[in-house]
């Protein structure tokens, strides 16, 4: 299963506040991301958030089409709530109030994948 990592440029010194925002996170209603025709085109399997100094990284394990997954995330109340709560702590604003803005920001914030290795992949080859 692939992973995606997106970055947030944040103001340093707010670790407790940022941790509190994510500790109250409301999970997505459904982990299935639908395409324009309503078919499942991706699934969010897991997420994790990491923080150090002025950088925060959200890692997403998913299946399917990443842009469809990003569009799905953009419509979820919990994700929208977190994005709104993060605004005062961002050193670089993120335009995430609309689906299109969220997807554009997601793409701009996406880290380049260097490598992904999983025991699941090794087991599938055996």
N, CA, C and O atoms as a Tinker XYZ file with bonds, in Angstrom:
   504  protein
     1  N      0.836000   -1.166000    0.000000    73     2
     2  CA     0.000000    0.000000    0.000000    64     1     3
     3  C      0.891000    1.242000    0.000000    63     2     4     5
     4  O      1.863000    1.302000    0.752000    81     3
     5  N      0.574000    2.221000   -0.825000    73     3     6
     6  CA     1.418000    3.416000   -0.871000    64     5     7
     7  C      1.162000    4.350000    0.320000    63     6     8     9
     8  O      0.125000    4.294000    0.980000    81     7
     9  N      2.155000    5.206000    0.558000    73     7    10
    10  CA     2.076000    6.254000    1.564000    64     9    11
    11  C      2.246000    7.588000    0.864000    63    10    12    13
    12  O      2.934000    7.687000   -0.152000    81    11
    13  N      1.620000    8.607000    1.413000    73    11    14
    14  CA     1.840000    9.981000    0.973000    64    13    15
    15  C      2.162000   10.789000    2.221000    63    14    16    17
    16  O      1.634000   10.511000    3.298000    81    15
    17  N      3.018000   11.778000    2.080000    73    15    18
    18  CA     3.364000   12.653000    3.203000    64    17    19
    19  C      3.221000   14.092000    2.751000    63    18    20    21
    20  O      3.762000   14.491000    1.719000    81    19
    21  N      2.484000   14.870000    3.536000    73    19    22
    22  CA     2.320000   16.287000    3.239000    64    21    23
    23  C      2.866000   17.099000    4.410000    63    22    24    25
    24  O      2.775000   16.689000    5.567000    81    23
    25  N      3.434000   18.257000    4.087000    73    23    26
    26  CA     4.057000   19.089000    5.095000    64    25    27
    27  C      3.190000   20.295000    5.435000    63    26    28    29
    28  O      2.375000   20.757000    4.636000    81    27
    29  N      3.397000   20.777000    6.637000    73    27    30
    30  CA     2.799000   22.014000    7.117000    64    29    31
    31  C      3.936000   22.863000    7.658000    63    30    32    33
    32  O      4.726000   22.381000    8.470000    81    31
    33  N      4.040000   24.120000    7.229000    73    31    34
    34  CA     5.019000   25.051000    7.778000    64    33    35
    35  C      4.352000   25.739000    8.961000    63    34    36    37
    36  O      3.387000   26.484000    8.795000    81    35
    37  N      4.877000   25.482000   10.160000    73    35    38
    38  CA     4.226000   25.979000   11.364000    64    37    39
    39  C      5.163000   26.874000   12.167000    63    38    40    41
    40  O      6.383000   26.853000   12.001000    81    39
    41  N      4.549000   27.653000   13.035000    73    39    42
    42  CA     5.321000   28.483000   13.954000    64    41    43
    43  C      5.854000   27.584000   15.064000    63    42    44    45
    44  O      5.091000   26.813000   15.646000    81    43
    45  N      7.158000   27.667000   15.371000    73    43    46
    46  CA     7.708000   26.818000   16.430000    64    45    47
    47  C      7.188000   27.243000   17.807000    63    46    48    49
    48  O      6.784000   28.387000   18.013000    81    47
    49  N      7.210000   26.292000   18.738000    73    47    50
    50  CA     6.847000   26.575000   20.111000    64    49    51
    51  C      5.398000   26.287000   20.471000    63    50    52    53
    52  O      4.960000   26.621000   21.572000    81    51
    53  N      4.652000   25.676000   19.568000    73    51    54
    54  CA     3.242000   25.396000   19.821000    64    53    55
    55  C      2.934000   23.898000   19.810000    63    54    56    57
    56  O      1.842000   23.482000   19.425000    81    55
    57  N      3.905000   23.099000   20.235000    73    55    58
    58  CA     3.740000   21.650000   20.203000    64    57    59
    59  C      2.516000   21.189000   20.990000    63    58    60    61
    60  O      1.762000   20.336000   20.522000    81    59
    61  N      2.316000   21.747000   22.179000    73    59    62
    62  CA     1.171000   21.334000   23.007000    64    61    63
    63  C     -0.152000   21.667000   22.337000    63    62    64    65
    64  O     -1.075000   20.853000   22.342000    81    63
    65  N     -0.247000   22.853000   21.764000    73    63    66
    66  CA    -1.476000   23.263000   21.098000    64    65    67
    67  C     -1.768000   22.397000   19.866000    63    66    68    69
    68  O     -2.908000   21.995000   19.632000    81    67
    69  N     -0.737000   22.123000   19.101000    73    67    70
    70  CA    -0.912000   21.301000   17.904000    64    69    71
    71  C     -1.262000   19.862000   18.275000    63    70    72    73
    72  O     -2.097000   19.235000   17.623000    81    71
    73  N     -0.633000   19.349000   19.306000    73    71    74
    74  CA    -0.963000   18.005000   19.784000    64    73    75
    75  C     -2.415000   17.946000   20.233000    63    74    76    77
    76  O     -3.107000   16.964000   19.965000    81    75
    77  N     -2.877000   18.976000   20.906000    73    75    78
    78  CA    -4.276000   19.015000   21.358000    64    77    79
    79  C     -5.239000   19.028000   20.178000    63    78    80    81
    80  O     -6.283000   18.378000   20.229000    81    79
    81  N     -4.909000   19.751000   19.126000    73    79    82
    82  CA    -5.777000   19.796000   17.944000    64    81    83
    83  C     -5.961000   18.397000   17.380000    63    82    84    85
    84  O     -7.080000   17.998000   17.058000    81    83
    85  N     -4.878000   17.657000   17.258000    73    83    86
    86  CA    -4.978000   16.322000   16.665000    64    85    87
    87  C     -5.500000   15.288000   17.645000    63    86    88    89
    88  O     -6.014000   14.255000   17.217000    81    87
    89  N     -5.389000   15.525000   18.937000    73    87    90
    90  CA    -5.921000   14.552000   19.902000    64    89    91
    91  C     -7.447000   14.532000   19.897000    63    90    92    93
    92  O     -8.060000   13.546000   20.304000    81    91
    93  N     -8.058000   15.625000   19.434000    73    91    94
    94  CA    -9.518000   15.712000   19.349000    64    93    95
    95  C    -10.037000   15.422000   17.945000    63    94    96    97
    96  O    -11.209000   15.664000   17.656000    81    95
    97  N     -9.181000   14.910000   17.077000    73    95    98
    98  CA    -9.552000   14.699000   15.672000    64    97    99
    99  C    -10.748000   13.770000   15.530000    63    98   100   101
   100  O    -10.802000   12.700000   16.136000    81    99
   101  N    -11.711000   14.204000   14.712000    73    99   102
   102  CA   -12.861000   13.354000   14.381000    64   101   103
   103  C    -12.525000   12.558000   13.127000    63   102   104   105
   104  O    -12.256000   13.129000   12.070000    81   103
   105  N    -12.543000   11.252000   13.251000    73   103   106
   106  CA   -12.227000   10.378000   12.119000    64   105   107
   107  C    -13.179000   10.627000   10.959000    63   106   108   109
   108  O    -14.296000   11.110000   11.145000    81   107
   109  N    -12.723000   10.291000    9.771000    73   107   110
   110  CA   -13.574000   10.443000    8.588000    64   109   111
   111  C    -14.787000    9.528000    8.706000    63   110   112   113
   112  O    -14.719000    8.461000    9.317000    81   111
   113  N    -15.889000    9.956000    8.117000    73   111   114
   114  CA   -17.120000    9.160000    8.173000    64   113   115
   115  C    -16.939000    7.818000    7.484000    63   114   116   117
   116  O    -17.446000    6.792000    7.938000    81   115
   117  N    -16.217000    7.847000    6.395000    73   115   118
   118  CA   -15.928000    6.624000    5.649000    64   117   119
   119  C    -14.505000    6.722000    5.139000    63   118   120   121
   120  O    -14.065000    7.793000    4.720000    81   119
   121  N    -13.789000    5.622000    5.170000    73   119   122
   122  CA   -12.426000    5.639000    4.653000    64   121   123
   123  C    -12.399000    5.432000    3.137000    63   122   124   125
   124  O    -11.341000    5.535000    2.517000    81   123
   125  N    -13.547000    5.143000    2.543000    73   123   126
   126  CA   -13.628000    4.947000    1.092000    64   125   127
   127  C    -13.774000    6.277000    0.369000    63   126   128   129
   128  O    -14.677000    7.059000    0.669000    81   127
   129  N    -12.888000    6.529000   -0.579000    73   127   130
   130  CA   -12.922000    7.739000   -1.394000    64   129   131
   131  C    -13.603000    7.404000   -2.716000    63   130   132   133
   132  O    -13.176000    6.498000   -3.432000    81   131
   133  N    -14.661000    8.140000   -3.031000    73   131   134
   134  CA   -15.452000    7.888000   -4.242000    64   133   135
   135  C    -15.018000    8.817000   -5.368000    63   134   136   137
   136  O    -14.624000    9.959000   -5.133000    81   135
   137  N    -15.095000    8.307000   -6.597000    73   135   138
   138  CA   -14.812000    9.141000   -7.757000    64   137   139
   139  C    -16.079000    9.917000   -8.145000    63   138   140   141
   140  O    -17.090000    9.845000   -7.447000    81   139
   141  N    -16.019000   10.653000   -9.253000    73   139   142
   142  CA   -17.145000   11.490000   -9.678000    64   141   143
   143  C    -18.407000   10.675000   -9.966000    63   142   144   145
   144  O    -19.517000   11.202000   -9.887000    81   143
   145  N    -18.240000    9.396000  -10.300000    73   143   146
   146  CA   -19.388000    8.529000  -10.589000    64   145   147
   147  C    -19.877000    7.783000   -9.352000    63   146   148   149
   148  O    -20.817000    6.992000   -9.434000    81   147
   149  N    -19.246000    8.030000   -8.210000    73   147   150
   150  CA   -19.667000    7.388000   -6.969000    64   149   151
   151  C    -19.053000    6.027000   -6.705000    63   150   152   153
   152  O    -19.454000    5.334000   -5.771000    81   151
   153  N    -18.081000    5.637000   -7.522000    73   151   154
   154  CA   -17.399000    4.359000   -7.315000    64   153   155
   155  C    -16.212000    4.547000   -6.383000    63   154   156   157
   156  O    -15.572000    5.598000   -6.399000    81   155
   157  N    -15.917000    3.549000   -5.581000    73   155   158
   158  CA   -14.755000    3.605000   -4.714000    64   157   159
   159  C    -13.496000    3.621000   -5.573000    63   158   160   161
   160  O    -13.254000    2.703000   -6.357000    81   159
   161  N    -12.692000    4.684000   -5.416000    73   159   162
   162  CA   -11.477000    4.844000   -6.213000    64   161   163
   163  C    -10.243000    4.917000   -5.322000    63   162   164   165
   164  O     -9.127000    5.105000   -5.805000    81   163
   165  N    -10.452000    4.769000   -4.032000    73   163   166
   166  CA    -9.342000    4.806000   -3.094000    64   165   167
   167  C     -9.846000    4.589000   -1.686000    63   166   168   169
   168  O    -11.041000    4.706000   -1.412000    81   167
   169  N     -8.928000    4.273000   -0.801000    73   167   170
   170  CA    -9.272000    4.047000    0.598000    64   169   171
   171  C     -8.161000    4.617000    1.476000    63   170   172   173
   172  O     -6.977000    4.428000    1.195000    81   171
   173  N     -8.550000    5.310000    2.532000    73   171   174
   174  CA    -7.584000    5.769000    3.523000    64   173   175
   175  C     -7.435000    4.646000    4.541000    63   174   176   177
   176  O     -8.394000    4.283000    5.222000    81   175
   177  N     -6.237000    4.103000    4.639000    73   175   178
   178  CA    -5.989000    2.989000    5.557000    64   177   179
   179  C     -5.509000    3.464000    6.927000    63   178   180   181
   180  O     -5.906000    2.911000    7.953000    81   179
   181  N     -4.658000    4.482000    6.942000    73   179   182
   182  CA    -4.111000    4.970000    8.206000    64   181   183
   183  C     -3.533000    6.364000    7.995000    63   182   184   185
   184  O     -3.163000    6.740000    6.882000    81   183
   185  N     -3.463000    7.118000    9.084000    73   183   186
   186  CA    -2.787000    8.410000    9.051000    64   185   187
   187  C     -1.947000    8.557000   10.313000    63   186   188   189
   188  O     -2.221000    7.937000   11.341000    81   187
   189  N     -0.927000    9.386000   10.211000    73   187   190
   190  CA    -0.089000    9.710000   11.365000    64   189   191
   191  C      0.416000   11.128000   11.168000    63   190   192   193
   192  O      0.593000   11.579000   10.036000    81   191
   193  N      0.647000   11.825000   12.263000    73   191   194
   194  CA     1.148000   13.197000   12.206000    64   193   195
   195  C      2.419000   13.273000   13.043000    63   194   196   197
   196  O      2.476000   12.764000   14.163000    81   195
   197  N      3.436000   13.921000   12.478000    73   195   198
   198  CA     4.728000   14.070000   13.138000    64   197   199
   199  C      5.063000   15.552000   13.201000    63   198   200   201
   200  O      4.698000   16.321000   12.311000    81   199
   201  N      5.760000   15.944000   14.260000    73   199   202
   202  CA     6.031000   17.349000   14.499000    64   201   203
   203  C      7.434000   17.535000   15.058000    63   202   204   205
   204  O      7.843000   16.831000   15.982000    81   203
   205  N      8.172000   18.494000   14.488000    73   203   206
   206  CA     9.456000   18.908000   15.049000    64   205   207
   207  C      9.727000   20.343000   14.618000    63   206   208   209
   208  O      9.657000   20.690000   13.439000    81   207
   209  N     10.036000   21.153000   15.606000    73   207   210
   210  CA    10.391000   22.555000   15.378000    64   209   211
   211  C      9.314000   23.258000   14.537000    63   210   212   213
   212  O      8.190000   23.446000   15.001000    81   211
   213  N      9.658000   23.643000   13.305000    73   211   214
   214  CA     8.708000   24.391000   12.491000    64   213   215
   215  C      8.114000   23.573000   11.345000    63   214   216   217
   216  O      7.607000   24.130000   10.372000    81   215
   217  N      8.182000   22.257000   11.471000    73   215   218
   218  CA     7.660000   21.385000   10.430000    64   217   219
   219  C      6.739000   20.324000   11.027000    63   218   220   221
   220  O      7.077000   19.674000   12.016000    81   219
   221  N      5.586000   20.166000   10.416000    73   219   222
   222  CA     4.676000   19.091000   10.770000    64   221   223
   223  C      4.427000   18.296000    9.492000    63   222   224   225
   224  O      4.299000   18.865000    8.408000    81   223
   225  N      4.360000   16.982000    9.632000    73   223   226
   226  CA     4.150000   16.110000    8.485000    64   225   227
   227  C      2.989000   15.179000    8.790000    63   226   228   229
   228  O      2.941000   14.553000    9.848000    81   227
   229  N      2.054000   15.096000    7.851000    73   227   230
   230  CA     0.943000   14.140000    7.946000    64   229   231
   231  C      1.234000   13.034000    6.937000    63   230   232   233
   232  O      1.413000   13.301000    5.749000    81   231
   233  N      1.280000   11.798000    7.414000    73   231   234
   234  CA     1.524000   10.637000    6.560000    64   233   235
   235  C      0.206000    9.884000    6.407000    63   234   236   237
   236  O     -0.506000    9.637000    7.381000    81   235
   237  N     -0.098000    9.530000    5.175000    73   235   238
   238  CA    -1.351000    8.843000    4.864000    64   237   239
   239  C     -1.024000    7.554000    4.135000    63   238   240   241
   240  O     -0.337000    7.565000    3.114000    81   239
   241  N     -1.517000    6.447000    4.660000    73   239   242
   242  CA    -1.432000    5.180000    3.942000    64   241   243
   243  C     -2.767000    5.015000    3.231000    63   242   244   245
   244  O     -3.827000    5.181000    3.835000    81   243
   245  N     -2.707000    4.689000    1.951000    73   243   246
   246  CA    -3.938000    4.664000    1.152000    64   245   247
   247  C     -3.855000    3.618000    0.048000    63   246   248   249
   248  O     -2.795000    3.052000   -0.217000    81   247
   249  N     -4.978000    3.379000   -0.579000    73   247   250
   250  CA    -5.024000    2.591000   -1.811000    64   249   251
   251  C     -5.683000    3.465000   -2.868000    63   250   252   253
   252  O     -6.387000    4.421000   -2.544000    81   251
   253  N     -5.452000    3.137000   -4.120000    73   251   254
   254  CA    -6.150000    3.815000   -5.206000    64   253   255
   255  C     -5.518000    5.117000   -5.630000    63   254   256   257
   256  O     -4.304000    5.301000   -5.543000    81   255
   257  N     -6.367000    6.020000   -6.091000    73   255   258
   258  CA    -5.962000    7.289000   -6.679000    64   257   259
   259  C     -5.777000    8.349000   -5.596000    63   258   260   261
   260  O     -6.712000    8.642000   -4.850000    81   259
   261  N     -4.578000    8.926000   -5.505000    73   259   262
   262  CA    -4.261000    9.870000   -4.434000    64   261   263
   263  C     -5.087000   11.153000   -4.541000    63   262   264   265
   264  O     -5.509000   11.689000   -3.517000    81   263
   265  N     -5.325000   11.651000   -5.737000    73   263   266
   266  CA    -6.129000   12.877000   -5.852000    64   265   267
   267  C     -7.560000   12.633000   -5.376000    63   266   268   269
   268  O     -8.155000   13.511000   -4.750000    81   267
   269  N     -8.116000   11.468000   -5.659000    73   267   270
   270  CA    -9.449000   11.128000   -5.162000    64   269   271
   271  C     -9.439000   11.061000   -3.640000    63   270   272   273
   272  O    -10.383000   11.510000   -2.989000    81   271
   273  N     -8.385000   10.507000   -3.078000    73   271   274
   274  CA    -8.250000   10.450000   -1.618000    64   273   275
   275  C     -8.180000   11.867000   -1.051000    63   274   276   277
   276  O     -8.819000   12.157000   -0.039000    81   275
   277  N     -7.412000   12.754000   -1.691000    73   275   278
   278  CA    -7.303000   14.143000   -1.232000    64   277   279
   279  C     -8.659000   14.844000   -1.312000    63   278   280   281
   280  O     -9.033000   15.570000   -0.391000    81   279
   281  N     -9.396000   14.634000   -2.400000    73   279   282
   282  CA   -10.736000   15.234000   -2.526000    64   281   283
   283  C    -11.665000   14.717000   -1.425000    63   282   284   285
   284  O    -12.456000   15.473000   -0.862000    81   283
   285  N    -11.560000   13.450000   -1.134000    73   283   286
   286  CA   -12.371000   12.859000   -0.061000    64   285   287
   287  C    -12.027000   13.514000    1.274000    63   286   288   289
   288  O    -12.919000   13.885000    2.037000    81   287
   289  N    -10.745000   13.654000    1.550000    73   287   290
   290  CA   -10.321000   14.288000    2.799000    64   289   291
   291  C    -10.868000   15.714000    2.894000    63   290   292   293
   292  O    -11.281000   16.154000    3.967000    81   291
   293  N    -10.869000   16.430000    1.772000    73   291   294
   294  CA   -11.308000   17.827000    1.754000    64   293   295
   295  C    -12.763000   18.001000    2.161000    63   294   296   297
   296  O    -13.154000   19.081000    2.603000    81   295
   297  N    -13.570000   16.958000    2.019000    73   295   298
   298  CA   -14.995000   17.065000    2.339000    64   297   299
   299  C    -15.340000   16.553000    3.730000    63   298   300   301
   300  O    -16.491000   16.651000    4.155000    81   299
   301  N    -14.378000   16.017000    4.432000    73   299   302
   302  CA   -14.649000   15.414000    5.741000    64   301   303
   303  C    -14.673000   16.473000    6.844000    63   302   304   305
   304  O    -13.741000   17.271000    6.948000    81   303
   305  N    -15.723000   16.491000    7.666000    73   303   306
   306  CA   -15.837000   17.501000    8.723000    64   305   307
   307  C    -14.620000   17.541000    9.657000    63   306   308   309
   308  O    -14.169000   18.628000   10.019000    81   307
   309  N    -14.091000   16.408000   10.045000    73   307   310
   310  CA   -12.944000   16.386000   10.942000    64   309   311
   311  C    -11.712000   17.018000   10.322000    63   310   312   313
   312  O    -10.981000   17.745000   10.995000    81   311
   313  N    -11.476000   16.751000    9.054000    73   311   314
   314  CA   -10.325000   17.328000    8.352000    64   313   315
   315  C    -10.516000   18.836000    8.225000    63   314   316   317
   316  O     -9.581000   19.602000    8.461000    81   315
   317  N    -11.710000   19.264000    7.858000    73   315   318
   318  CA   -11.993000   20.698000    7.727000    64   317   319
   319  C    -11.818000   21.412000    9.070000    63   318   320   321
   320  O    -11.302000   22.528000    9.129000    81   319
   321  N    -12.252000   20.758000   10.135000    73   319   322
   322  CA   -12.123000   21.325000   11.477000    64   321   323
   323  C    -10.648000   21.482000   11.860000    63   322   324   325
   324  O    -10.245000   22.529000   12.366000    81   323
   325  N     -9.850000   20.447000   11.618000    73   323   326
   326  CA    -8.420000   20.517000   11.927000    64   325   327
   327  C     -7.747000   21.622000   11.117000    63   326   328   329
   328  O     -6.970000   22.405000   11.664000    81   327
   329  N     -8.036000   21.691000    9.837000    73   327   330
   330  CA    -7.424000   22.726000    8.991000    64   329   331
   331  C     -7.760000   24.119000    9.519000    63   330   332   333
   332  O     -6.895000   24.996000    9.523000    81   331
   333  N     -8.987000   24.338000    9.960000    73   331   334
   334  CA    -9.380000   25.639000   10.507000    64   333   335
   335  C     -8.645000   25.927000   11.813000    63   334   336   337
   336  O     -8.190000   27.049000   12.035000    81   335
   337  N     -8.528000   24.920000   12.679000    73   335   338
   338  CA    -7.851000   25.111000   13.961000    64   337   339
   339  C     -6.345000   25.338000   13.800000    63   338   340   341
   340  O     -5.720000   25.971000   14.650000    81   339
   341  N     -5.767000   24.828000   12.719000    73   339   342
   342  CA    -4.326000   24.983000   12.487000    64   341   343
   343  C     -3.939000   26.388000   12.026000    63   342   344   345
   344  O     -2.792000   26.799000   12.200000    81   343
   345  N     -4.873000   27.120000   11.445000    73   343   346
   346  CA    -4.549000   28.411000   10.817000    64   345   347
   347  C     -3.721000   29.350000   11.689000    63   346   348   349
   348  O     -2.765000   29.936000   11.181000    81   347
   349  N     -4.034000   29.526000   12.977000    73   347   350
   350  CA    -3.226000   30.467000   13.773000    64   349   351
   351  C     -1.783000   30.017000   13.991000    63   350   352   353
   352  O     -0.935000   30.827000   14.366000    81   351
   353  N     -1.497000   28.742000   13.762000    73   351   354
   354  CA    -0.171000   28.188000   14.032000    64   353   355
   355  C      0.674000   28.013000   12.774000    63   354   356   357
   356  O      1.810000   27.544000   12.853000    81   355
   357  N      0.141000   28.379000   11.635000    73   355   358
   358  CA     0.860000   28.212000   10.371000    64   357   359
   359  C      1.753000   29.412000   10.098000    63   358   360   361
   360  O      1.319000   30.555000   10.242000    81   359
   361  N      2.989000   29.162000    9.707000    73   359   362
   362  CA     3.870000   30.254000    9.299000    64   361   363
   363  C      3.666000   30.572000    7.819000    63   362   364   365
   364  O      4.021000   31.657000    7.358000    81   363
   365  N      3.103000   29.639000    7.090000    73   363   366
   366  CA     2.740000   29.843000    5.682000    64   365   367
   367  C      1.280000   29.424000    5.542000    63   366   368   369
   368  O      0.953000   28.250000    5.712000    81   367
   369  N      0.395000   30.383000    5.230000    73   367   370
   370  CA    -1.037000   30.058000    5.134000    64   369   371
   371  C     -1.315000   28.969000    4.103000    63   370   372   373
   372  O     -0.613000   28.836000    3.101000    81   371
   373  N     -2.355000   28.201000    4.380000    73   371   374
   374  CA    -2.807000   27.131000    3.482000    64   373   375
   375  C     -4.233000   27.459000    3.070000    63   374   376   377
   376  O     -5.085000   27.718000    3.920000    81   375
   377  N     -4.492000   27.449000    1.780000    73   375   378
   378  CA    -5.832000   27.738000    1.262000    64   377   379
   379  C     -6.612000   26.431000    1.185000    63   378   380   381
   380  O     -6.631000   25.769000    0.148000    81   379
   381  N     -7.251000   26.067000    2.287000    73   379   382
   382  CA    -7.928000   24.766000    2.350000    64   381   383
   383  C     -9.422000   24.886000    2.622000    63   382   384   385
   384  O    -10.059000   23.900000    2.993000    81   383
   385  N     -9.998000   26.082000    2.444000    73   383   386
   386  CA   -11.410000   26.287000    2.747000    64   385   387
   387  C    -12.352000   25.697000    1.698000    63   386   388   389
   388  O    -13.529000   25.473000    1.979000    81   387
   389  N    -11.847000   25.447000    0.504000    73   387   390
   390  CA   -12.650000   24.826000   -0.555000    64   389   391
   391  C    -12.004000   23.498000   -0.942000    63   390   392   393
   392  O    -10.837000   23.254000   -0.633000    81   391
   393  N    -12.755000   22.658000   -1.607000    73   391   394
   394  CA   -12.207000   21.377000   -2.063000    64   393   395
   395  C    -11.044000   21.631000   -3.015000    63   394   396   397
   396  O     -9.987000   21.013000   -2.883000    81   395
   397  N    -11.232000   22.535000   -3.970000    73   395   398
   398  CA   -10.166000   22.813000   -4.946000    64   397   399
   399  C     -8.929000   23.383000   -4.262000    63   398   400   401
   400  O     -7.806000   23.016000   -4.605000    81   399
   401  N     -9.128000   24.274000   -3.301000    73   399   402
   402  CA    -8.009000   24.838000   -2.559000    64   401   403
   403  C     -7.288000   23.787000   -1.738000    63   402   404   405
   404  O     -6.059000   23.771000   -1.674000    81   403
   405  N     -8.068000   22.900000   -1.104000    73   403   406
   406  CA    -7.472000   21.824000   -0.312000    64   405   407
   407  C     -6.628000   20.920000   -1.201000    63   406   408   409
   408  O     -5.490000   20.600000   -0.855000    81   407
   409  N     -7.175000   20.504000   -2.346000    73   407   410
   410  CA    -6.448000   19.592000   -3.244000    64   409   411
   411  C     -5.188000   20.265000   -3.780000    63   410   412   413
   412  O     -4.136000   19.629000   -3.848000    81   411
   413  N     -5.276000   21.535000   -4.161000    73   411   414
   414  CA    -4.096000   22.254000   -4.659000    64   413   415
   415  C     -3.030000   22.356000   -3.565000    63   414   416   417
   416  O     -1.845000   22.149000   -3.827000    81   415
   417  N     -3.453000   22.675000   -2.341000    73   415   418
   418  CA    -2.515000   22.761000   -1.219000    64   417   419
   419  C     -1.916000   21.399000   -0.915000    63   418   420   421
   420  O     -0.720000   21.292000   -0.643000    81   419
   421  N     -2.732000   20.365000   -0.959000    73   419   422
   422  CA    -2.282000   18.988000   -0.735000    64   421   423
   423  C     -1.169000   18.649000   -1.733000    63   422   424   425
   424  O     -0.115000   18.144000   -1.344000    81   423
   425  N     -1.405000   18.925000   -3.005000    73   423   426
   426  CA    -0.417000   18.622000   -4.040000    64   425   427
   427  C      0.871000   19.418000   -3.835000    63   426   428   429
   428  O      1.966000   18.878000   -3.995000    81   427
   429  N      0.744000   20.692000   -3.483000    73   427   430
   430  CA     1.902000   21.552000   -3.260000    64   429   431
   431  C      2.704000   21.110000   -2.046000    63   430   432   433
   432  O      3.923000   21.274000   -2.011000    81   431
   433  N      2.023000   20.548000   -1.046000    73   431   434
   434  CA     2.658000   20.147000    0.211000    64   433   435
   435  C      3.188000   18.722000    0.182000    63   434   436   437
   436  O      3.839000   18.284000    1.131000    81   435
   437  N      2.920000   18.003000   -0.885000    73   435   438
   438  CA     3.284000   16.595000   -0.988000    64   437   439
   439  C      4.797000   16.420000   -1.102000    63   438   440   441
   440  O      5.444000   17.031000   -1.953000    81   439
   441  N      5.342000   15.584000   -0.238000    73   439   442
   442  CA     6.766000   15.256000   -0.309000    64   441   443
   443  C      6.993000   14.228000   -1.402000    63   442   444   445
   444  O      6.129000   13.393000   -1.668000    81   443
   445  N      8.152000   14.289000   -2.030000    73   443   446
   446  CA     8.517000   13.306000   -3.044000    64   445   447
   447  C      8.808000   11.976000   -2.363000    63   446   448   449
   448  O      9.559000   11.920000   -1.389000    81   447
   449  N      8.217000   10.920000   -2.872000    73   447   450
   450  CA     8.479000    9.590000   -2.337000    64   449   451
   451  C      9.832000    9.110000   -2.850000    63   450   452   453
   452  O     10.067000    9.049000   -4.056000    81   451
   453  N     10.708000    8.774000   -1.925000    73   451   454
   454  CA    12.026000    8.272000   -2.284000    64   453   455
   455  C     11.987000    6.748000   -2.345000    63   454   456   457
   456  O     12.486000    6.148000   -3.296000    81   455
   457  N     11.396000    6.130000   -1.334000    73   455   458
   458  CA    11.250000    4.676000   -1.323000    64   457   459
   459  C     10.141000    4.294000   -0.358000    63   458   460   461
   460  O      9.859000    5.008000    0.604000    81   459
   461  N      9.523000    3.165000   -0.630000    73   459   462
   462  CA     8.524000    2.592000    0.262000    64   461   463
   463  C      8.742000    1.089000    0.275000    63   462   464   465
   464  O      8.723000    0.432000   -0.765000    81   463
   465  N      8.946000    0.567000    1.453000    73   463   466
   466  CA     9.185000   -0.867000    1.600000    64   465   467
   467  C      8.248000   -1.381000    2.681000    63   466   468   469
   468  O      8.146000   -0.797000    3.760000    81   467
   469  N      7.573000   -2.466000    2.384000    73   467   470
   470  CA     6.623000   -3.029000    3.344000    64   469   471
   471  C      6.754000   -4.544000    3.351000    63   470   472   473
   472  O      6.999000   -5.155000    2.310000    81   471
   473  N      6.592000   -5.151000    4.520000    73   471   474
   474  CA     6.609000   -6.604000    4.580000    64   473   475
   475  C      5.440000   -7.176000    3.799000    63   474   476   477
   476  O      5.520000   -8.303000    3.310000    81   475
   477  N      4.363000   -6.428000    3.672000    73   475   478
   478  CA     3.218000   -6.893000    2.861000    64   477   479
   479  C      3.631000   -7.067000    1.409000    63   478   480   481
   480  O      3.211000   -8.017000    0.749000    81   479
   481  N      4.463000   -6.141000    0.903000    73   479   482
   482  CA     4.927000   -6.254000   -0.466000    64   481   483
   483  C      5.831000   -7.472000   -0.650000    63   482   484   485
   484  O      5.754000   -8.171000   -1.661000    81   483
   485  N      6.682000   -7.713000    0.335000    73   483   486
   486  CA     7.568000   -8.865000    0.266000    64   485   487
   487  C      6.776000  -10.168000    0.329000    63   486   488   489
   488  O      7.094000  -11.122000   -0.381000    81   487
   489  N      5.749000  -10.212000    1.174000    73   487   490
   490  CA     4.917000  -11.413000    1.286000    64   489   491
   491  C      4.156000  -11.687000    0.007000    63   490   492   493
   492  O      3.950000  -12.846000   -0.351000    81   491
   493  N      3.730000  -10.631000   -0.696000    73   491   494
   494  CA     2.982000  -10.798000   -1.928000    64   493   495
   495  C      3.844000  -11.368000   -3.047000    63   494   496   497
   496  O      3.334000  -12.027000   -3.953000    81   495
   497  N      5.159000  -11.115000   -2.986000    73   495   498
   498  CA     6.070000  -11.621000   -4.006000    64   497   499
   499  C      6.468000  -13.077000   -3.775000    63   498   500   501
   500  O      6.912000  -13.761000   -4.697000    81   499
   501  N      6.307000  -13.539000   -2.548000    73   499   502
   502  CA     6.744000  -14.896000   -2.213000    64   501   503
   503  C      5.839000  -15.958000   -2.776000    63   502   504
   504  O      6.083000  -17.148000   -2.574000    81   503
